Amino acid sequence: MAKTKEHKAKNRKILRGVIAFILLVAVGYVLYNEIFTKQQATQTAADGPKAPPFSLSDLDGVEHKLADYKGKGVLINFWATYCPPCKKEMPYLESAYKDYKDQGVEVLAIDAGEPMLIVNQFLADKNVSFPILLDDGDVLDSYQIINLPKTFLVNKDGVIIDKIDGEMTEKDIRKYMERIKAK
């Protein structure tokens, strides 16, 4: 019986050690992400990174390259049909896009890897006029997307001047479009 108690105590110590190690790794990962994200967020337009290039098809099969929009401000919005804040933003993006598209601002909404059928069903009654692009995950990876929605503001020179985590109001979207409109 003494060996059984010793054996159970030893197993508990091992289990506690494994749990502590997993927690330590998780905390380290979160801290690393926070530091890395904050470093990128503090960059100014002058020293900001170039937006990673991409080429994606829209729902009609038309190819859209980020390079095609050089000379215009581009609001790149990563979203998904299963994301409640993304759904809420969609009409706000459309309303602001209608007002800013003639001022040199484009909206590219990149769906986060869902099948075309699901995206089409979601958009059936939304009446959006900006391109909805389908990604298989490569562009999400190159933009380091973890959570949705995530929006990037790209100036007319192709430089990322800001990135926005989470839901935006219509007022926010208009403020961001003011920052990237071609003047």
HELIX and SHEET records of a PDB file:
HELIX    1   1 ALA A    2  ALA A   41  1                                  40    
HELIX    2   2 LEU A   66  TYR A   69  5                                   4    
HELIX    3   3 PRO A   84  TYR A  100  1                                  17    
HELIX    4   4 LYS A  101  GLN A  103  5                                   3    
HELIX    5   5 MET A  116  LEU A  123  1                                   8    
HELIX    6   6 ASP A  138  SER A  142  1                                   5    
HELIX    7   7 GLU A  170  ILE A  180  1                                  11    
SHEET    1   A 7 GLU A  63  LYS A  65  0                                        
SHEET    2   A 7 SER A  55  ASP A  58 -1                                        
SHEET    3   A 7 ILE A 132  LEU A 134 -1                                        
SHEET    4   A 7 VAL A 105  ASP A 111  1                                        
SHEET    5   A 7 GLY A  73  TRP A  79  1                                        
SHEET    6   A 7 LYS A 150  VAL A 154 -1                                        
SHEET    7   A 7 ILE A 160  ASP A 165 -1                                        
END                                                                             
